[in-house]
Amino acid sequence: MKPEFVHGTCVALGSNAALLRGRSGSGKSDLALRFLALPDEDGAAPRLVADDQVSLSAVAGGIVASAPETLAGLIEVRGLGIQPAPLVASARLVLVCDLVNADDVPRMPRDPWERTALAGVELPVLKVAPFEASAPLKLRMAIVNATAHLRATEQ
């Protein structure tokens, strides 16, 4: 099956990843850059999977995200241009984050989380305000929570 390419930025915490979606200038790369600056915890290092274009491949049990070869290891830093970033070649996609204004983030997400389908696989979706100071930490927590939920449903 051919990979599906989507516009967005994908970051990983260890081997699990989140896809950041939003219009141009919505803060995808900015949030990813701040996420990459978080310290490693429990052997799970924040890494870039892909910036601007993300390749999604359906595999048994989920989706693997990776970067197109020409974009691997690169991130756009507004004001500085294209810069190298700590990279992971691929990661299991466990979460989609739609970047929105702070007023559009619900105080409490639906339970269960909303879902969307990518590459024929359903994934949880959260709304995130990318420019909040806590956004990178919220992204880390969301990846951890989505991963734990996925593990629980796989058993």
The 8 nearest C-alpha neighbors of each residue, nearest first, counted from 0:
[[1, 2, 56, 57, 3, 58, 118, 55],
 [2, 0, 3, 56, 57, 55, 4, 118],
 [1, 3, 56, 55, 54, 4, 0, 57],
 [2, 4, 55, 54, 118, 56, 5, 1],
 [5, 3, 54, 53, 55, 2, 52, 6],
 [6, 4, 53, 52, 7, 3, 54, 55],
 [7, 5, 52, 51, 53, 4, 20, 8],
 [8, 6, 20, 51, 19, 52, 5, 53],
 [7, 9, 50, 19, 51, 49, 18, 27],
 [8, 10, 18, 49, 48, 17, 19, 50],
 [11, 9, 47, 48, 16, 17, 46, 31],
 [12, 10, 16, 46, 15, 45, 13, 47],
 [11, 13, 45, 43, 15, 44, 14, 16],
 [12, 14, 43, 44, 15, 11, 45, 42],
 [13, 15, 90, 12, 91, 11, 16, 43],
 [16, 14, 91, 11, 90, 12, 13, 92],
 [15, 17, 11, 92, 10, 91, 90, 93],
 [16, 18, 94, 95, 10, 9, 92, 93],
 [17, 19, 9, 95, 8, 96, 20, 94],
 [20, 18, 96, 8, 7, 27, 9, 97],
 [21, 19, 97, 7, 98, 96, 18, 8],
 [22, 20, 98, 25, 97, 23, 27, 19],
 [21, 23, 25, 24, 20, 98, 26, 27],
 [22, 24, 25, 21, 26, 27, 7, 51],
 [23, 25, 26, 22, 27, 21, 28, 29],
 [26, 24, 22, 23, 21, 27, 98, 99],
 [25, 27, 29, 24, 28, 129, 30, 130],
 [28, 26, 30, 29, 19, 8, 25, 31],
 [27, 29, 31, 30, 26, 32, 75, 8],
 [28, 30, 26, 32, 31, 27, 33, 76],
 [31, 29, 33, 27, 32, 28, 129, 26],
 [30, 32, 28, 34, 29, 33, 35, 27],
 [31, 33, 29, 35, 34, 30, 28, 36],
 [32, 34, 36, 30, 35, 31, 135, 29],
 [35, 33, 135, 31, 36, 32, 37, 30],
 [34, 36, 45, 32, 33, 37, 46, 31],
 [37, 35, 33, 34, 38, 32, 45, 31],
 [38, 36, 34, 35, 39, 45, 33, 135],
 [39, 37, 40, 36, 44, 45, 35, 34],
 [38, 40, 44, 43, 42, 45, 37, 41],
 [41, 39, 42, 43, 38, 44, 37, 45],
 [40, 42, 43, 39, 44, 13, 38, 12],
 [41, 43, 40, 44, 39, 13, 12, 45],
 [44, 42, 13, 40, 12, 41, 39, 45],
 [43, 45, 39, 13, 12, 46, 42, 40],
 [46, 44, 12, 35, 11, 39, 13, 43],
 [47, 45, 11, 86, 85, 10, 35, 87],
 [48, 46, 10, 86, 49, 85, 87, 11],
 [47, 49, 10, 9, 87, 65, 86, 66],
 [50, 48, 66, 9, 8, 53, 47, 65],
 [49, 51, 8, 74, 52, 9, 7, 28],
 [52, 50, 7, 8, 6, 49, 53, 28],
 [53, 51, 6, 7, 50, 5, 49, 4],
 [54, 52, 66, 5, 4, 49, 65, 7],
 [53, 55, 4, 65, 64, 66, 3, 2],
 [56, 54, 64, 3, 2, 63, 4, 62],
 [57, 55, 2, 63, 62, 58, 3, 64],
 [56, 58, 62, 118, 61, 63, 55, 59],
 [59, 57, 61, 62, 60, 56, 63, 0],
 [60, 58, 61, 57, 62, 63, 56, 120],
 [59, 61, 58, 62, 57, 153, 120, 91],
 [62, 60, 58, 59, 57, 120, 63, 91],
 [61, 63, 57, 56, 92, 58, 91, 55],
 [62, 64, 91, 56, 90, 55, 92, 89],
 [65, 63, 55, 89, 90, 54, 92, 91],
 [64, 66, 89, 54, 48, 53, 88, 49],
 [67, 65, 49, 71, 53, 54, 48, 68],
 [66, 68, 70, 69, 71, 54, 65, 53],
 [67, 69, 71, 70, 66, 65, 72, 49],
 [68, 70, 67, 71, 66, 73, 72, 52],
 [71, 69, 68, 67, 73, 66, 72, 49],
 [72, 70, 66, 68, 73, 69, 67, 49],
 [71, 73, 86, 84, 83, 70, 85, 74],
 [74, 72, 83, 82, 71, 70, 84, 81],
 [75, 73, 82, 50, 81, 76, 83, 84],
 [76, 74, 81, 80, 77, 82, 28, 73],
 [75, 77, 80, 79, 81, 78, 74, 82],
 [78, 76, 79, 80, 75, 29, 81, 28],
 [77, 79, 80, 76, 75, 81, 82, 29],
 [80, 78, 76, 77, 81, 82, 75, 74],
 [81, 79, 76, 75, 78, 77, 82, 74],
 [80, 82, 75, 74, 76, 73, 79, 83],
 [81, 83, 74, 73, 75, 80, 84, 76],
 [84, 82, 73, 72, 74, 81, 85, 86],
 [85, 83, 72, 73, 86, 74, 82, 47],
 [86, 84, 46, 47, 72, 83, 87, 35],
 [87, 85, 47, 72, 46, 48, 84, 88],
 [86, 88, 48, 89, 46, 47, 85, 90],
 [89, 87, 65, 48, 86, 90, 66, 71],
 [90, 88, 65, 64, 87, 48, 63, 91],
 [89, 91, 14, 15, 64, 63, 16, 92],
 [90, 92, 63, 15, 16, 62, 14, 93],
 [91, 93, 16, 62, 17, 63, 15, 94],
 [94, 92, 16, 145, 17, 91, 146, 15],
 [95, 93, 17, 123, 122, 92, 124, 145],
 [94, 96, 124, 18, 17, 19, 123, 125],
 [97, 95, 19, 125, 124, 126, 18, 20],
 [96, 98, 126, 20, 21, 19, 127, 125],
 [97, 99, 127, 21, 128, 126, 20, 129],
 [98, 100, 128, 127, 103, 97, 126, 101],
 [101, 99, 103, 102, 128, 104, 98, 127],
 [100, 102, 128, 103, 104, 99, 127, 131],
 [103, 101, 100, 104, 105, 99, 128, 106],
 [104, 102, 101, 100, 99, 105, 126, 128],
 [105, 103, 101, 126, 102, 127, 106, 128],
 [106, 104, 107, 108, 103, 126, 102, 109],
 [105, 107, 104, 108, 103, 102, 109, 101],
 [106, 108, 105, 109, 104, 110, 112, 125],
 [109, 107, 105, 112, 110, 106, 125, 111],
 [110, 108, 112, 111, 113, 107, 105, 125],
 [111, 109, 112, 108, 113, 107, 123, 114],
 [110, 112, 109, 113, 108, 123, 114, 124],
 [113, 111, 109, 110, 123, 108, 114, 124],
 [112, 114, 124, 123, 111, 109, 115, 125],
 [115, 113, 123, 124, 122, 121, 112, 116],
 [114, 116, 121, 122, 123, 124, 117, 113],
 [115, 117, 121, 120, 119, 122, 118, 114],
 [118, 116, 119, 120, 121, 115, 122, 55],
 [117, 119, 120, 57, 3, 55, 56, 116],
 [118, 120, 117, 116, 121, 57, 62, 61],
 [121, 119, 116, 117, 118, 61, 122, 62],
 [122, 120, 116, 115, 114, 117, 119, 123],
 [123, 121, 114, 115, 94, 116, 93, 120],
 [122, 124, 114, 94, 113, 112, 95, 115],
 [125, 123, 95, 114, 113, 96, 94, 112],
 [126, 124, 96, 97, 127, 95, 123, 112],
 [125, 127, 97, 104, 96, 98, 99, 124],
 [126, 128, 98, 129, 99, 97, 96, 104],
 [127, 129, 101, 99, 100, 98, 130, 131],
 [130, 128, 134, 30, 131, 26, 127, 98],
 [129, 131, 128, 132, 134, 26, 30, 29],
 [132, 130, 134, 133, 129, 128, 101, 135],
 [131, 133, 134, 130, 135, 129, 136, 33],
 [132, 134, 131, 136, 135, 137, 130, 138],
 [133, 135, 137, 131, 136, 132, 129, 138],
 [136, 134, 34, 138, 137, 133, 33, 139],
 [137, 135, 139, 138, 133, 134, 140, 34],
 [138, 136, 134, 140, 139, 135, 141, 133],
 [137, 139, 135, 141, 136, 140, 134, 142],
 [138, 140, 136, 142, 137, 141, 135, 143],
 [141, 139, 137, 143, 138, 142, 144, 136],
 [140, 142, 138, 144, 143, 139, 145, 137],
 [143, 141, 145, 139, 144, 140, 146, 138],
 [142, 144, 140, 146, 141, 145, 147, 139],
 [145, 143, 141, 147, 146, 142, 140, 148],
 [144, 146, 148, 142, 147, 143, 141, 93],
 [147, 145, 149, 143, 144, 148, 142, 150],
 [148, 146, 150, 144, 149, 145, 143, 151],
 [149, 147, 151, 145, 146, 150, 144, 152],
 [148, 150, 146, 152, 151, 147, 145, 153],
 [151, 149, 147, 153, 148, 152, 146, 154],
 [152, 150, 148, 149, 153, 154, 147, 146],
 [151, 153, 149, 150, 154, 148, 147, 146],
 [154, 152, 150, 151, 149, 60, 148, 147],
 [153, 152, 151, 150, 149, 148, 147, 60]]
